[in-house]
Amino acid sequence: MDLIRRNKDVWDPFDVFSDLQNEMNRVFNRSLKKQDGWPQNFNPDVEVTDETDHYTVHADLPGLKKEDFDISVRGNQVTIKGERKKEHEKKEKNAYFTERLYGSFSRTLEFPTELAAEKVKAAYKDGVLEVTLPKSETSKPKQINVEVK
């Protein structure tokens, strides 16, 4: 089978559909995220690593104080909730352009094993929340010796 090179100078009706889909996605994404000109909420970016005896979650939460978020563990799930409040200044200033997101957030992460909720530790430094989630003893693999008869 020979491949035919596509001539970009020729009008292709599928390009029109692709452009239309991209534009519709852009319009709906913008209108669903904003209310009164400000985004309603945001989801912080997270990174999860799996160690031998625990998981580590790093969540990007710049500009927050430790009082602005809450961490809860239940079974094999951890939920990080919080709110980034918009700064109010007494001076009359209008934003010319902003990409900063404000509002409440909630991220629930599910793990393949049970977590030891009583041993969870969290630290917050330089806008990054680090949560160490030890695996429960029942979920750790057990070495079984086989007897030879």
Residue frames as a rotation matrix with the C-alpha (Angstrom) as fourth column:
MET 1
0.586 0.810 0.000 0.00
0.810 -0.586 0.000 0.00
0.000 0.000 -1.000 0.00
ASP 2
-0.424 -0.714 0.558 1.39
0.703 -0.647 -0.295 3.39
0.571 0.267 0.776 -0.98
LEU 3
-0.064 0.336 -0.940 1.07
0.811 -0.531 -0.245 6.33
-0.582 -0.778 -0.239 1.36
ILE 4
0.122 0.184 0.975 -0.30
0.784 -0.621 0.019 9.52
0.609 0.762 -0.220 -0.14
ARG 5
-0.793 -0.456 -0.405 0.98
0.606 -0.657 -0.449 12.81
-0.061 -0.601 0.797 1.18
ARG 6
0.257 0.938 -0.234 -1.80
0.918 -0.313 -0.245 15.13
-0.303 -0.151 -0.941 2.29
ASN 7
-0.475 -0.325 0.818 -1.97
0.642 -0.764 0.069 18.43
0.603 0.558 0.571 0.44
LYS 8
-0.450 0.257 -0.855 -2.54
0.771 -0.373 -0.517 21.16
-0.452 -0.892 -0.030 3.04
ASP 9
-0.938 0.080 -0.338 -3.60
-0.209 -0.908 0.364 23.65
-0.278 0.412 0.868 0.36
VAL 10
-0.608 0.762 -0.222 -6.74
0.056 0.320 0.946 21.65
0.792 0.563 -0.237 -0.40
TRP 11
-0.292 0.607 0.739 -9.85
-0.906 -0.424 -0.009 22.40
0.308 -0.672 0.673 1.67
ASP 12
-0.748 0.032 -0.662 -10.67
0.163 0.977 -0.137 19.55
0.643 -0.211 -0.736 4.03
PRO 13
0.167 0.908 0.385 -14.12
-0.320 -0.320 0.892 19.47
0.933 -0.272 0.237 5.69
PHE 14
0.508 -0.002 -0.861 -12.71
0.667 0.634 0.392 17.51
0.545 -0.774 0.323 8.64
ASP 15
-0.670 -0.742 0.002 -10.49
0.616 -0.557 -0.557 20.47
0.415 -0.372 0.830 9.53
VAL 16
-0.402 0.617 0.677 -13.65
-0.407 -0.782 0.471 22.54
0.820 -0.086 0.565 10.01
PHE 17
0.640 0.663 -0.389 -15.10
0.009 0.500 0.866 19.94
0.769 -0.557 0.314 12.41
SER 18
0.051 -0.724 -0.688 -11.84
0.908 0.321 -0.270 19.80
0.417 -0.611 0.673 14.33
ASP 19
-0.816 -0.328 0.476 -11.74
0.188 -0.929 -0.319 23.59
0.547 -0.171 0.820 14.66
LEU 20
0.023 0.924 0.382 -15.40
-0.456 -0.331 0.826 23.64
0.890 -0.193 0.414 15.75
GLN 21
0.621 0.176 -0.764 -14.78
0.460 0.708 0.536 20.98
0.635 -0.684 0.359 18.41
ASN 22
-0.399 -0.854 -0.333 -11.74
0.838 -0.192 -0.511 22.83
0.372 -0.483 0.793 19.76
GLU 23
-0.723 0.171 0.670 -13.68
-0.179 -0.982 0.058 26.10
0.668 -0.079 0.740 19.96
MET 24
0.401 0.916 -0.027 -16.66
-0.284 0.153 0.947 24.44
0.871 -0.372 0.321 21.71
ASN 25
0.344 -0.361 -0.867 -14.31
0.797 0.600 0.066 22.82
0.496 -0.714 0.494 24.25
ARG 26
-0.730 -0.672 0.126 -12.67
0.533 -0.674 -0.511 26.18
0.429 -0.306 0.850 24.93
VAL 27
-0.388 0.667 0.636 -16.02
-0.438 -0.740 0.510 27.95
0.811 -0.081 0.580 25.42
PHE 28
0.622 0.707 -0.337 -17.49
-0.064 0.476 0.877 25.30
0.780 -0.524 0.341 27.71
ASN 29
0.035 -0.679 -0.733 -14.31
0.878 0.371 -0.302 24.92
0.478 -0.633 0.609 29.78
ARG 30
-0.845 -0.365 0.390 -14.22
0.195 -0.891 -0.411 28.66
0.498 -0.272 0.824 30.40
SER 31
-0.206 0.851 0.482 -17.92
-0.577 -0.504 0.643 29.02
0.790 -0.146 0.595 31.21
LEU 32
0.598 0.445 -0.666 -18.04
0.187 0.731 0.656 26.02
0.779 -0.517 0.354 33.55
LYS 33
-0.143 -0.772 -0.619 -15.02
0.869 0.201 -0.452 27.10
0.473 -0.603 0.643 35.57
LYS 34
-0.929 -0.333 0.160 -15.94
0.248 -0.884 -0.396 30.71
0.274 -0.329 0.904 36.25
GLN 35
0.210 0.960 -0.186 -18.67
0.927 -0.135 0.349 32.39
0.310 -0.245 -0.919 38.18
ASP 36
0.926 0.169 -0.338 -18.81
0.267 -0.925 0.270 36.18
-0.267 -0.340 -0.902 38.53
GLY 37
0.766 -0.641 -0.034 -15.57
-0.446 -0.493 -0.747 36.38
0.462 0.588 -0.664 36.57
TRP 38
-0.164 -0.834 0.527 -13.60
-0.986 0.145 -0.076 34.25
-0.013 -0.532 -0.846 39.07
PRO 39
-0.397 -0.011 -0.918 -12.98
-0.265 0.959 0.103 30.52
0.879 0.284 -0.384 39.00
GLN 40
0.626 0.733 0.266 -15.15
-0.511 0.127 0.850 28.68
0.589 -0.668 0.454 41.53
ASN 41
0.756 -0.396 0.521 -12.52
-0.323 0.466 0.824 26.24
-0.569 -0.791 0.225 42.67
PHE 42
0.289 -0.733 -0.616 -9.30
-0.853 0.096 -0.513 24.57
0.435 0.674 -0.597 41.69
ASN 43
0.995 -0.080 -0.057 -7.56
0.095 0.918 0.384 21.26
0.022 -0.387 0.922 42.20
PRO 44
0.428 -0.904 -0.001 -4.01
-0.782 -0.371 0.501 21.43
-0.453 -0.213 -0.865 43.47
ASP 45
0.411 -0.409 -0.815 -1.46
-0.567 0.585 -0.580 19.42
0.714 0.700 0.009 41.54
VAL 46
0.624 -0.186 0.759 -0.28
-0.639 0.436 0.633 16.32
-0.449 -0.880 0.153 43.41
GLU 47
-0.019 -0.655 -0.755 2.49
-0.696 0.551 -0.461 13.76
0.718 0.517 -0.467 43.10
VAL 48
0.732 0.296 0.613 2.18
-0.649 0.575 0.498 10.36
-0.205 -0.763 0.613 44.78
THR 49
-0.200 -0.822 -0.534 5.09
-0.773 0.467 -0.429 8.01
0.601 0.327 -0.729 45.34
ASP 50
0.874 0.473 -0.111 4.88
-0.353 0.775 0.524 4.41
0.334 -0.419 0.844 46.53
GLU 51
-0.225 -0.936 0.270 7.57
-0.904 0.097 -0.417 3.34
0.364 -0.338 -0.868 48.98
THR 52
-0.706 -0.126 -0.697 7.96
-0.023 0.988 -0.155 -0.07
0.708 -0.093 -0.700 50.62
ASP 53
-0.619 0.415 -0.667 6.05
0.783 0.395 -0.481 0.75
0.064 -0.820 -0.569 53.79
HIS 54
-0.094 0.608 -0.789 4.30
0.418 -0.695 -0.585 4.04
-0.904 -0.385 -0.188 52.97
TYR 55
0.231 0.200 0.952 2.98
0.933 -0.324 -0.158 6.41
0.276 0.925 -0.261 50.31
THR 56
-0.498 -0.350 -0.793 4.07
0.539 -0.841 0.033 10.03
-0.679 -0.412 0.608 50.05
VAL 57
0.398 0.671 0.626 1.81
0.913 -0.354 -0.202 12.73
0.086 0.652 -0.754 48.63
HIS 58
-0.713 -0.520 -0.469 3.17
0.508 -0.846 0.166 16.12
-0.483 -0.120 0.867 47.60
ALA 59
0.313 0.864 0.394 0.49
0.949 -0.268 -0.167 18.75
-0.038 0.426 -0.904 46.90
ASP 60
-0.738 -0.540 0.405 1.21
0.590 -0.807 0.001 22.20
0.327 0.240 0.914 45.50
LEU 61
0.418 0.876 -0.241 -0.64
0.878 -0.322 0.354 24.69
0.232 -0.360 -0.904 47.71
PRO 62
-0.636 -0.758 0.143 1.20
0.696 -0.644 -0.318 28.00
0.333 -0.102 0.937 47.39
GLY 63
-0.655 0.291 0.697 -0.04
-0.229 -0.956 0.184 31.00
0.720 -0.040 0.693 49.29
LEU 64
0.475 0.853 -0.217 -1.94
-0.050 0.273 0.961 29.02
0.878 -0.446 0.172 51.94
LYS 65
-0.324 -0.462 0.825 -1.49
-0.902 -0.111 -0.417 28.78
0.284 -0.880 -0.381 55.68
LYS 66
-0.946 -0.075 -0.315 -1.78
-0.016 0.982 -0.187 25.49
0.324 -0.172 -0.930 57.53
GLU 67
-0.632 0.774 -0.033 -5.16
-0.022 -0.060 -0.998 26.69
-0.775 -0.630 0.055 58.87
ASP 68
-0.225 0.535 -0.814 -6.46
-0.891 -0.452 -0.051 26.91
-0.395 0.714 0.578 55.28
PHE 69
-0.095 0.197 -0.976 -6.52
-0.687 0.697 0.207 23.15
0.721 0.690 0.069 54.62
ASP 70
0.194 0.294 0.936 -7.61
-0.872 0.490 0.027 19.92
-0.450 -0.821 0.351 56.28
ILE 71
-0.488 -0.401 -0.775 -6.41
-0.692 0.719 0.064 16.32
0.532 0.567 -0.629 55.78
SER 72
0.192 0.558 0.807 -8.50
-0.862 0.489 -0.133 13.25
-0.469 -0.671 0.575 56.59
VAL 73
-0.730 -0.449 -0.516 -7.84
-0.619 0.754 0.219 9.54
0.291 0.479 -0.828 56.13
ARG 74
0.158 0.799 0.581 -10.47
-0.805 0.445 -0.393 6.82
-0.572 -0.405 0.713 55.92
GLY 75
0.796 0.132 0.591 -9.66
0.088 0.941 -0.328 3.25
-0.599 0.313 0.737 54.95
ASN 76
-0.045 -0.819 0.572 -7.61
0.868 0.251 0.428 3.46
-0.494 0.516 0.699 51.76
GLN 77
0.343 0.234 0.910 -8.50
0.735 -0.670 -0.105 7.09
0.585 0.705 -0.401 50.93
VAL 78
-0.429 -0.412 -0.804 -6.98
0.763 -0.642 -0.078 10.41
-0.484 -0.647 0.590 51.89
THR 79
0.464 0.628 0.625 -8.83
0.819 -0.573 -0.032 13.70
0.338 0.526 -0.780 51.35
ILE 80
-0.659 -0.622 -0.423 -7.18
0.700 -0.713 -0.039 17.09
-0.277 -0.322 0.905 51.25
LYS 81
0.380 0.836 0.397 -9.64
0.875 -0.464 0.140 19.99
0.301 0.294 -0.907 51.54
GLY 82
-0.409 -0.490 -0.770 -9.10
0.733 -0.679 0.043 23.68
-0.543 -0.547 0.637 51.83
GLU 83
0.727 0.633 0.266 -9.70
0.678 -0.604 -0.419 27.15
-0.105 0.485 -0.868 50.52
ARG 84
-0.584 -0.806 0.096 -7.60
0.809 -0.568 0.152 29.82
-0.067 0.166 0.984 48.90
LYS 85
0.396 0.766 -0.507 -9.13
0.739 -0.593 -0.319 33.13
-0.545 -0.248 -0.801 49.80
LYS 86
0.259 -0.225 0.939 -8.97
0.737 -0.583 -0.343 36.15
0.625 0.781 0.015 47.55
GLU 87
-0.554 -0.533 -0.640 -6.97
0.812 -0.515 -0.275 38.96
-0.183 -0.671 0.718 49.06
HIS 88
0.558 0.754 0.348 -9.05
0.773 -0.624 0.113 42.06
0.302 0.206 -0.931 49.69
GLU 89
-0.636 -0.764 -0.110 -7.30
0.766 -0.606 -0.215 45.38
0.098 -0.221 0.970 49.61
LYS 90
0.031 0.638 -0.769 -8.74
0.621 -0.615 -0.485 48.65
-0.783 -0.463 -0.415 50.79
LYS 91
-0.579 -0.286 -0.764 -7.48
-0.351 -0.758 0.550 50.45
-0.736 0.586 0.338 47.69
GLU 92
0.613 0.790 -0.002 -9.66
-0.267 0.204 -0.942 50.38
-0.743 0.578 0.336 44.61
LYS 93
-0.538 -0.779 -0.322 -7.76
-0.661 0.152 0.735 48.16
-0.523 0.608 -0.597 42.19
ASN 94
0.720 0.692 -0.042 -9.08
-0.547 0.530 -0.648 46.25
-0.426 0.490 0.761 39.24
ALA 95
-0.040 -0.730 0.683 -7.19
0.126 0.674 0.728 43.25
-0.991 0.115 0.065 37.95
TYR 96
-0.001 -0.058 -0.998 -6.04
-0.913 -0.408 0.024 43.78
-0.409 0.911 -0.052 34.40
PHE 97
0.236 0.006 -0.972 -5.23
-0.582 0.802 -0.136 40.11
0.779 0.597 0.192 33.93
THR 98
-0.110 -0.285 0.952 -5.21
-0.954 0.298 -0.021 37.19
-0.278 -0.911 -0.305 36.36
GLU 99
0.030 0.089 -0.996 -4.57
-0.451 0.890 0.066 33.47
0.892 0.447 0.066 36.23
ARG 100
-0.915 -0.317 0.250 -4.52
-0.344 0.289 -0.893 33.02
0.212 -0.903 -0.373 39.99
LEU 101
-0.212 0.856 -0.471 -7.24
0.083 0.496 0.864 30.67
0.974 0.144 -0.176 41.17
TYR 102
-0.794 0.076 0.603 -9.29
-0.595 -0.306 -0.743 31.23
0.128 -0.949 0.288 44.31
GLY 103
0.239 0.965 -0.108 -11.94
-0.825 0.261 0.501 29.20
0.512 -0.031 0.858 46.05
SER 104
0.316 -0.038 0.948 -12.36
-0.737 0.620 0.270 25.90
-0.598 -0.784 0.168 47.79
PHE 105
-0.094 -0.361 -0.928 -10.78
-0.815 0.564 -0.137 22.64
0.572 0.743 -0.347 46.74
SER 106
0.377 0.158 0.913 -11.05
-0.691 0.704 0.163 18.99
-0.617 -0.692 0.375 47.63
ARG 107
-0.036 -0.433 -0.900 -8.87
-0.829 0.516 -0.215 16.15
0.558 0.739 -0.378 46.37
THR 108
0.542 0.194 0.818 -9.56
-0.636 0.731 0.248 12.56
-0.550 -0.655 0.519 47.34
LEU 109
-0.174 -0.685 -0.708 -6.89
-0.906 0.393 -0.158 10.02
0.386 0.614 -0.689 46.48
GLU 110
0.815 0.470 0.339 -7.56
-0.556 0.799 0.229 6.30
-0.164 -0.375 0.913 46.63
PHE 111
-0.253 -0.967 -0.026 -4.77
-0.967 0.251 0.052 3.82
-0.044 0.038 -0.998 47.31
PRO 112
0.027 0.258 -0.966 -4.61
-0.505 0.837 0.210 0.07
0.863 0.482 0.153 46.56
THR 113
-0.383 -0.206 -0.901 -3.95
0.582 0.703 -0.408 -0.76
0.717 -0.681 -0.149 50.23
GLU 114
0.735 0.611 -0.292 -5.35
0.576 -0.337 0.745 0.24
0.357 -0.716 -0.600 53.62
LEU 115
-0.063 -0.725 0.686 -3.65
-0.026 -0.685 -0.728 3.18
0.998 -0.064 0.024 55.33
ALA 116
-0.171 -0.070 -0.983 -2.60
0.951 0.248 -0.184 3.40
0.257 -0.966 0.024 58.99
ALA 117
0.430 0.486 0.761 -4.55
0.403 -0.857 0.319 6.58
0.808 0.169 -0.565 59.79
GLU 118
0.967 -0.014 -0.252 -3.10
0.237 -0.294 0.926 6.94
-0.088 -0.956 -0.281 63.30
LYS 119
0.185 -0.981 -0.059 0.46
0.667 0.082 0.741 7.14
-0.722 -0.176 0.669 61.91
VAL 120
0.454 0.036 0.890 -0.11
0.822 -0.402 -0.403 9.73
0.343 0.915 -0.212 59.15
LYS 121
-0.065 -0.532 -0.844 2.24
0.635 -0.674 0.376 12.72
-0.770 -0.512 0.381 59.23
ALA 122
0.602 0.268 0.752 2.00
0.763 -0.469 -0.444 16.00
0.234 0.842 -0.487 57.33
ALA 123
-0.179 -0.674 -0.717 4.41
0.624 -0.641 0.447 18.91
-0.761 -0.367 0.535 56.82
TYR 124
0.769 0.450 0.453 3.96
0.639 -0.519 -0.568 22.17
-0.021 0.727 -0.687 54.91
LYS 125
0.057 -0.821 -0.568 6.94
0.348 -0.517 0.782 24.11
-0.936 -0.242 0.256 53.60
ASP 126
-0.743 -0.452 -0.494 7.44
-0.187 -0.568 0.801 26.60
-0.643 0.687 0.338 50.77
GLY 127
-0.178 0.792 -0.585 3.91
-0.944 -0.304 -0.125 26.08
-0.276 0.530 0.802 49.41
VAL 128
-0.254 0.050 -0.966 4.20
-0.500 0.848 0.175 22.29
0.828 0.527 -0.190 49.21
LEU 129
0.343 0.442 0.829 2.22
-0.925 0.310 0.218 19.99
-0.161 -0.842 0.515 51.49
GLU 130
-0.484 -0.512 -0.710 3.91
-0.553 0.807 -0.205 16.63
0.678 0.293 -0.674 52.14
VAL 131
0.399 0.659 0.637 1.74
-0.912 0.354 0.206 13.87
-0.090 -0.663 0.743 53.58
THR 132
-0.715 -0.621 -0.321 3.33
-0.608 0.779 -0.151 10.56
0.344 0.088 -0.935 54.61
LEU 133
0.346 0.929 0.133 0.76
-0.932 0.324 0.162 7.74
0.107 -0.180 0.978 54.63
PRO 134
-0.693 -0.624 0.362 2.02
-0.673 0.739 -0.013 4.52
-0.259 -0.253 -0.932 56.24
LYS 135
-0.215 0.577 -0.788 0.52
-0.499 0.628 0.597 1.30
0.839 0.521 0.153 54.91
SER 136
0.474 0.445 0.760 -1.41
-0.880 0.223 0.419 -0.67
0.017 -0.867 0.498 57.49
GLU 137
-0.463 -0.700 0.544 0.17
-0.739 0.644 0.200 -3.84
-0.490 -0.310 -0.815 58.87
THR 138
0.128 0.601 0.789 -2.60
0.011 0.795 -0.607 -5.98
-0.992 0.086 0.095 57.37
SER 139
0.934 0.277 -0.227 -1.85
-0.192 -0.147 -0.970 -4.72
-0.302 0.950 -0.084 53.86
LYS 140
0.096 -0.971 -0.219 1.89
-0.970 -0.140 0.198 -5.38
-0.223 0.193 -0.955 53.98
PRO 141
0.465 0.040 -0.884 3.04
-0.494 0.841 -0.221 -8.59
0.735 0.540 0.411 52.29
LYS 142
0.524 -0.243 0.816 3.93
-0.728 0.370 0.578 -11.41
-0.442 -0.897 0.017 54.67
GLN 143
-0.315 -0.708 -0.632 6.74
-0.856 0.500 -0.134 -13.88
0.411 0.499 -0.763 54.04
ILE 144
0.684 0.583 0.439 5.50
-0.700 0.693 0.169 -17.46
-0.206 -0.423 0.882 54.33
ASN 145
-0.480 -0.871 0.104 7.90
-0.832 0.489 0.260 -20.30
-0.278 0.038 -0.960 54.88
VAL 146
0.539 0.591 -0.599 7.17
-0.761 0.647 -0.046 -23.51
0.361 0.481 0.799 52.99
GLU 147
0.064 -0.469 0.881 7.96
-0.695 0.613 0.376 -26.76
-0.716 -0.636 -0.287 54.70
VAL 148
-0.126 -0.185 -0.975 9.37
-0.857 0.516 0.013 -29.58
0.500 0.837 -0.224 52.64
LYS 149
0.372 0.347 0.861 8.01
-0.773 0.629 0.081 -33.02
-0.513 -0.696 0.502 53.60
